[in-house]
Amino acid sequence: MKIIQRSDGKFFATYTTRTKFGDWMAQNLFRTGMTLREVAEKLHVGRVSISMHLNGRHNPTFRDVVAYCWLFGNIDDPNDIYKLVKEES
């Protein structure tokens, strides 16, 4: 999945076959028409303290955190996210 920022400032995910998870996220974004900014508004992760939920889910799952981090391209390895979560808790 690749993140594209258009000239109007909106962010979108492009479809790639890099990972099955990336494919799943890209397909879901395209199906719902959600922008990355809208996803970010639903799940707030500040270095990884989770204060809100994604797709109506309270208590975000590990998969939700991975989705958020992957969408913004700042963490490639799920294990890195797990380590950050452990540090924050």
Backbone torsions as a table, in degrees:
resi	resn	phi	psi	omega
1	MET	NA	136.6	-179.6
2	LYS	-123.2	140.6	-178.7
3	ILE	-95.7	129.5	179.6
4	ILE	-118.6	132.2	171.9
5	GLN	-107.2	120.8	-179.6
6	ARG	-81.1	171.1	-178.3
7	SER	-63.9	-23.5	178.5
8	ASP	-84.1	3.7	176.3
9	GLY	91.1	-6.9	179.7
10	LYS	-78.7	147.0	178.7
11	PHE	-107.1	143.3	176.6
12	PHE	-138.2	153.7	175.1
13	ALA	-97.2	136.5	174.9
14	THR	-102.4	151.2	-175.8
15	TYR	-80.7	129.0	170.4
16	THR	-137.0	172.1	177.6
17	THR	-105.1	22.5	-176.4
18	ARG	-58.4	-47.0	177.9
19	THR	-141.5	153.5	176.0
20	LYS	-61.7	-38.0	-179.3
21	PHE	-66.0	-42.1	177.5
22	GLY	-60.3	-40.7	177.6
23	ASP	-61.8	-45.0	-179.1
24	TRP	-60.5	-45.7	-179.5
25	MET	-64.1	-45.1	-178.4
26	ALA	-61.7	-44.4	-179.2
27	GLN	-62.8	-41.0	-179.4
28	ASN	-67.8	-38.8	177.5
29	LEU	-64.1	-43.4	-179.4
30	PHE	-65.4	-40.3	-177.1
31	ARG	-66.4	-40.6	-177.8
32	THR	-86.1	-17.3	-177.0
33	GLY	74.5	13.0	-178.9
34	MET	-74.3	141.3	172.3
35	THR	-89.0	164.3	178.8
36	LEU	-62.4	-34.4	179.1
37	ARG	-62.4	-40.3	178.4
38	GLU	-65.0	-38.8	176.1
39	VAL	-62.5	-43.9	-178.0
40	ALA	-61.7	-35.8	179.9
41	GLU	-67.4	-25.2	-179.3
42	LYS	-86.3	-24.9	179.5
43	LEU	-132.4	110.0	-179.9
44	HIS	-100.6	119.7	177.7
45	VAL	-124.4	107.6	176.6
46	GLY	-102.2	115.7	-163.7
47	ARG	37.7	-29.3	139.2
48	VAL	173.2	44.0	168.9
49	SER	-94.9	122.5	-171.3
50	ILE	-93.2	120.3	-177.3
51	SER	-115.3	-15.3	-179.7
52	MET	-133.0	-166.4	-174.1
53	HIS	-127.6	161.5	179.4
54	LEU	-113.1	133.9	178.1
55	ASN	54.1	42.0	174.9
56	GLY	76.6	7.0	-177.7
57	ARG	-94.6	124.2	171.5
58	HIS	-81.3	160.1	-176.1
59	ASN	52.0	74.3	-177.3
60	PRO	-53.9	142.5	179.0
61	THR	-83.7	168.6	176.6
62	PHE	-57.0	-39.0	179.1
63	ARG	-61.0	-38.0	178.1
64	ASP	-62.3	-42.1	-179.8
65	VAL	-65.7	-42.6	177.5
66	VAL	-59.8	-43.5	-179.6
67	ALA	-59.1	-47.2	-179.0
68	TYR	-60.3	-49.3	-176.4
69	CYS	-65.5	-39.2	180.0
70	TRP	-67.1	-38.2	-179.0
71	LEU	-58.5	-38.2	-177.5
72	PHE	-94.1	1.4	171.4
73	GLY	65.8	18.8	-177.3
74	ASN	-94.8	-10.9	176.2
75	ILE	-140.0	128.2	-178.8
76	ASP	-97.7	-28.1	-173.1
77	ASP	-107.8	120.7	179.1
78	PRO	-54.5	-30.4	179.4
79	ASN	-63.9	-33.2	176.8
80	ASP	-63.9	-39.6	179.1
81	ILE	-65.2	-43.5	179.6
82	TYR	-58.8	-43.2	179.1
83	LYS	-61.8	-42.7	179.0
84	LEU	-63.2	-41.4	179.3
85	VAL	-62.5	-43.2	179.2
86	LYS	-62.4	-40.2	179.9
87	GLU	-63.6	-38.0	-175.7
88	GLU	-77.0	-25.1	-174.2
89	SER	-85.9	NA	NA
